[in-house]
């Protein structure tokens, strides 16, 4: 196993992390931005006010994309395990 193989495995792992986390992070960002704008417009400065909408939005998002996320992780794990015999030649 050479350096380029290690770098490639690391790159793929980081890309998979980005793909898996992007939907949840995007929804949390969007909901937080909307709640922040509403708080600024109404002068309500309560830090805990955005917690419940974010949790609810993340739960809905996870219910929608959770199956896709699991499938992506399973396929990635299978591809890594299939590479193991060829790594040490």
Backbone as JSON Lines, residues from 0, in Angstrom:
{"i":0,"aa":"X","n":[0.85,-1.17,0.0],"ca":[0.0,0.0,0.0],"c":[0.9,1.23,0.0]}
{"i":1,"aa":"X","n":[0.7,2.1,-0.98],"ca":[1.54,3.27,-1.09],"c":[0.78,4.52,-0.63]}
{"i":2,"aa":"X","n":[1.47,5.62,-0.66],"ca":[0.91,6.88,-0.17],"c":[-0.29,7.33,-0.99]}
{"i":3,"aa":"X","n":[-0.26,7.12,-2.28],"ca":[-1.38,7.57,-3.11],"c":[-2.66,6.81,-2.78]}
{"i":4,"aa":"X","n":[-2.54,5.55,-2.41],"ca":[-3.72,4.76,-2.03],"c":[-4.31,5.28,-0.73]}
{"i":5,"aa":"X","n":[-3.45,5.62,0.22],"ca":[-3.93,6.16,1.49],"c":[-4.61,7.5,1.28]}
{"i":6,"aa":"X","n":[-4.01,8.34,0.45],"ca":[-4.6,9.65,0.17],"c":[-5.95,9.49,-0.53]}
{"i":7,"aa":"X","n":[-6.05,8.54,-1.45],"ca":[-7.31,8.31,-2.15],"c":[-8.4,7.8,-1.2]}
{"i":8,"aa":"X","n":[-8.04,6.88,-0.31],"ca":[-9.02,6.39,0.68],"c":[-9.46,7.53,1.59]}
{"i":9,"aa":"X","n":[-8.54,8.38,2.0],"ca":[-8.89,9.53,2.84],"c":[-9.77,10.52,2.1]}
{"i":10,"aa":"X","n":[-9.48,10.75,0.83],"ca":[-10.3,11.66,0.03],"c":[-11.71,11.13,-0.12]}
{"i":11,"aa":"X","n":[-11.82,9.85,-0.39],"ca":[-13.15,9.25,-0.53],"c":[-13.94,9.29,0.78]}
{"i":12,"aa":"X","n":[-13.24,9.07,1.89],"ca":[-13.91,9.13,3.19],"c":[-14.41,10.54,3.49]}
{"i":13,"aa":"X","n":[-13.61,11.54,3.19],"ca":[-14.03,12.93,3.41],"c":[-15.19,13.31,2.5]}
{"i":14,"aa":"X","n":[-15.15,12.87,1.24],"ca":[-16.23,13.18,0.31],"c":[-17.53,12.5,0.76]}
{"i":15,"aa":"X","n":[-17.44,11.28,1.25],"ca":[-18.62,10.58,1.74],"c":[-19.19,11.31,2.96]}
{"i":16,"aa":"X","n":[-18.33,11.82,3.82],"ca":[-18.78,12.59,4.98],"c":[-19.52,13.84,4.53]}
{"i":17,"aa":"X","n":[-19.01,14.52,3.53],"ca":[-19.68,15.71,3.0],"c":[-21.04,15.36,2.42]}
{"i":18,"aa":"X","n":[-21.1,14.3,1.63],"ca":[-22.37,13.89,1.01],"c":[-23.42,13.5,2.05]}
{"i":19,"aa":"X","n":[-23.0,12.79,3.07],"ca":[-23.93,12.3,4.08],"c":[-24.43,13.45,4.96]}
{"i":20,"aa":"X","n":[-23.57,14.37,5.3],"ca":[-23.95,15.43,6.23],"c":[-24.56,16.66,5.57]}
{"i":21,"aa":"X","n":[-24.4,16.82,4.26],"ca":[-24.87,18.03,3.58],"c":[-26.37,18.29,3.72]}
{"i":22,"aa":"X","n":[-27.24,17.3,3.54],"ca":[-28.68,17.61,3.67],"c":[-29.06,18.1,5.07]}
{"i":23,"aa":"X","n":[-28.54,17.45,6.09],"ca":[-28.88,17.85,7.45],"c":[-28.29,19.22,7.8]}
{"i":24,"aa":"X","n":[-27.06,19.45,7.41],"ca":[-26.45,20.75,7.7],"c":[-27.13,21.87,6.93]}
{"i":25,"aa":"X","n":[-27.51,21.6,5.68],"ca":[-28.2,22.62,4.89],"c":[-29.54,23.0,5.49]}
{"i":26,"aa":"X","n":[-30.31,22.01,5.93],"ca":[-31.61,22.28,6.55],"c":[-31.43,23.03,7.86]}
{"i":27,"aa":"X","n":[-30.46,22.62,8.68],"ca":[-30.22,23.31,9.94],"c":[-29.81,24.76,9.7]}
{"i":28,"aa":"X","n":[-28.99,24.98,8.68],"ca":[-28.58,26.34,8.34],"c":[-29.76,27.18,7.89]}
{"i":29,"aa":"X","n":[-30.58,26.62,7.02],"ca":[-31.73,27.34,6.49],"c":[-32.74,27.69,7.6]}
{"i":30,"aa":"X","n":[-33.06,26.71,8.43],"ca":[-34.0,26.96,9.53],"c":[-33.43,27.97,10.51]}
{"i":31,"aa":"X","n":[-32.16,27.84,10.83],"ca":[-31.52,28.8,11.74],"c":[-31.52,30.21,11.17]}
{"i":32,"aa":"X","n":[-31.3,30.33,9.87],"ca":[-31.32,31.64,9.23],"c":[-32.71,32.26,9.26]}
{"i":33,"aa":"X","n":[-33.72,31.46,8.96],"ca":[-35.09,31.97,8.98],"c":[-35.49,32.39,10.39]}
{"i":34,"aa":"X","n":[-35.18,31.57,11.38],"ca":[-35.51,31.91,12.77],"c":[-34.74,33.15,13.2]}
{"i":35,"aa":"X","n":[-33.49,33.25,12.8],"ca":[-32.69,34.43,13.14],"c":[-33.26,35.71,12.54]}
{"i":36,"aa":"X","n":[-33.72,35.63,11.3],"ca":[-34.33,36.8,10.67],"c":[-35.62,37.18,11.39]}
{"i":37,"aa":"X","n":[-36.42,36.17,11.73],"ca":[-37.66,36.46,12.47],"c":[-37.37,37.04,13.85]}
{"i":38,"aa":"X","n":[-36.36,36.55,14.52],"ca":[-36.0,37.1,15.82],"c":[-35.5,38.53,15.7]}
{"i":39,"aa":"X","n":[-34.74,38.82,14.66],"ca":[-34.25,40.18,14.46],"c":[-35.39,41.12,14.11]}
{"i":40,"aa":"X","n":[-36.35,40.63,13.33],"ca":[-37.47,41.48,12.93],"c":[-38.4,41.77,14.09]}
{"i":41,"aa":"X","n":[-38.54,40.82,15.01],"ca":[-39.46,41.01,16.13],"c":[-38.76,41.4,17.42]}
{"i":42,"aa":"X","n":[-37.46,41.55,17.4],"ca":[-36.64,41.92,18.57],"c":[-36.78,40.92,19.71]}
{"i":43,"aa":"X","n":[-37.05,39.67,19.39],"ca":[-37.08,38.62,20.39],"c":[-35.71,37.97,20.4]}
{"i":44,"aa":"X","n":[-34.96,38.16,21.47],"ca":[-33.6,37.65,21.53],"c":[-33.52,36.47,22.49]}
{"i":45,"aa":"X","n":[-34.22,35.44,22.16],"ca":[-34.21,34.22,22.97],"c":[-33.4,33.16,22.22]}
{"i":46,"aa":"X","n":[-32.32,32.69,22.82],"ca":[-31.42,31.75,22.15],"c":[-32.05,30.36,21.98]}
{"i":47,"aa":"X","n":[-32.93,29.99,22.89],"ca":[-33.52,28.65,22.83],"c":[-34.71,28.57,21.88]}
{"i":48,"aa":"X","n":[-35.15,29.69,21.33],"ca":[-36.32,29.71,20.46],"c":[-36.1,28.93,19.17]}
{"i":49,"aa":"X","n":[-34.9,28.88,18.67],"ca":[-34.65,28.2,17.4],"c":[-34.38,26.71,17.57]}
{"i":50,"aa":"X","n":[-34.3,26.24,18.8],"ca":[-33.95,24.84,19.03],"c":[-35.04,23.88,18.55]}
{"i":51,"aa":"X","n":[-36.28,24.1,18.93],"ca":[-37.38,23.19,18.57],"c":[-37.62,23.15,17.06]}
{"i":52,"aa":"X","n":[-37.69,24.3,16.37],"ca":[-37.86,24.21,14.91],"c":[-36.71,23.49,14.21]}
{"i":53,"aa":"X","n":[-35.47,23.69,14.68],"ca":[-34.34,23.0,14.08],"c":[-34.44,21.49,14.3]}
{"i":54,"aa":"X","n":[-34.78,21.08,15.5],"ca":[-34.9,19.65,15.79],"c":[-36.01,19.03,14.94]}
{"i":55,"aa":"X","n":[-37.14,19.73,14.84],"ca":[-38.25,19.22,14.04],"c":[-37.87,19.12,12.56]}
{"i":56,"aa":"X","n":[-37.2,20.14,12.04],"ca":[-36.78,20.13,10.64],"c":[-35.75,19.04,10.39]}
{"i":57,"aa":"X","n":[-34.84,18.84,11.32],"ca":[-33.84,17.79,11.15],"c":[-34.48,16.41,11.23]}
{"i":58,"aa":"X","n":[-35.49,16.23,12.07],"ca":[-36.18,14.94,12.15],"c":[-36.89,14.63,10.85]}
{"i":59,"aa":"X","n":[-37.57,15.64,10.28],"ca":[-38.25,15.44,9.0],"c":[-37.24,15.15,7.89]}
{"i":60,"aa":"X","n":[-36.15,15.89,7.87],"ca":[-35.12,15.68,6.86],"c":[-34.49,14.3,7.0]}
{"i":61,"aa":"X","n":[-34.24,13.88,8.22],"ca":[-33.67,12.56,8.43],"c":[-34.63,11.46,8.01]}
{"i":62,"aa":"X","n":[-35.93,11.68,8.23],"ca":[-36.92,10.7,7.78],"c":[-36.96,10.61,6.26]}
{"i":63,"aa":"X","n":[-36.73,11.73,5.6],"ca":[-36.78,11.75,4.13],"c":[-35.5,11.18,3.52]}
{"i":64,"aa":"X","n":[-34.34,11.62,3.99],"ca":[-33.08,11.22,3.35],"c":[-32.31,10.15,4.12]}
{"i":65,"aa":"X","n":[-32.86,9.67,5.22],"ca":[-32.15,8.68,6.04],"c":[-31.86,7.39,5.3]}
{"i":66,"aa":"X","n":[-32.8,6.91,4.52],"ca":[-32.58,5.69,3.75],"c":[-31.46,5.85,2.73]}
{"i":67,"aa":"X","n":[-31.44,7.0,2.07],"ca":[-30.38,7.29,1.11],"c":[-29.03,7.34,1.81]}
{"i":68,"aa":"X","n":[-28.99,7.97,2.99],"ca":[-27.73,8.06,3.72],"c":[-27.21,6.68,4.12]}
{"i":69,"aa":"X","n":[-28.1,5.82,4.6],"ca":[-27.69,4.47,4.98],"c":[-27.18,3.7,3.76]}
{"i":70,"aa":"X","n":[-27.89,3.82,2.63],"ca":[-27.46,3.13,1.42],"c":[-26.07,3.6,0.97]}
{"i":71,"aa":"X","n":[-25.83,4.9,1.05],"ca":[-24.52,5.44,0.67],"c":[-23.43,4.89,1.58]}
{"i":72,"aa":"X","n":[-23.68,4.85,2.88],"ca":[-22.68,4.33,3.81],"c":[-22.42,2.84,3.6]}
{"i":73,"aa":"X","n":[-23.47,2.08,3.34],"ca":[-23.31,0.64,3.11],"c":[-22.5,0.39,1.84]}
{"i":74,"aa":"X","n":[-22.81,1.12,0.77],"ca":[-22.07,0.95,-0.48],"c":[-20.61,1.36,-0.32]}
{"i":75,"aa":"X","n":[-20.36,2.43,0.39],"ca":[-18.98,2.86,0.62],"c":[-18.22,1.81,1.44]}
{"i":76,"aa":"X","n":[-18.86,1.31,2.48],"ca":[-18.22,0.31,3.32],"c":[-17.93,-0.96,2.53]}
{"i":77,"aa":"X","n":[-18.87,-1.38,1.7],"ca":[-18.63,-2.55,0.86],"c":[-17.46,-2.33,-0.09]}
{"i":78,"aa":"X","n":[-17.38,-1.15,-0.69],"ca":[-16.29,-0.89,-1.62],"c":[-14.94,-0.87,-0.91]}
{"i":79,"aa":"X","n":[-14.91,-0.36,0.32],"ca":[-13.66,-0.37,1.08],"c":[-13.27,-1.8,1.45]}
{"i":80,"aa":"X","n":[-14.24,-2.6,1.89],"ca":[-13.94,-3.99,2.23],"c":[-13.52,-4.8,1.02]}
{"i":81,"aa":"X","n":[-14.08,-4.5,-0.14],"ca":[-13.69,-5.23,-1.35],"c":[-12.26,-4.87,-1.78]}
{"i":82,"aa":"X","n":[-11.78,-3.7,-1.39],"ca":[-10.42,-3.28,-1.72],"c":[-9.37,-3.89,-0.82]}
{"i":83,"aa":"X","n":[-9.75,-4.41,0.33],"ca":[-8.78,-4.86,1.32],"c":[-7.8,-5.88,0.76]}
{"i":84,"aa":"X","n":[-8.23,-6.91,0.03],"ca":[-7.24,-7.87,-0.49],"c":[-6.19,-7.24,-1.4]}
{"i":85,"aa":"X","n":[-6.54,-6.22,-2.14],"ca":[-5.6,-5.6,-3.05],"c":[-4.71,-4.55,-2.42]}
{"i":86,"aa":"X","n":[-4.98,-4.19,-1.18],"ca":[-4.2,-3.12,-0.55],"c":[-2.79,-3.55,-0.18]}
{"i":87,"aa":"X","n":[-2.6,-4.8,0.12],"ca":[-1.31,-5.25,0.64],"c":[-0.5,-6.04,-0.37]}
{"i":88,"aa":"X","n":[-0.73,-5.81,-1.64],"ca":[0.04,-6.51,-2.66],"c":[1.14,-5.65,-3.19]}
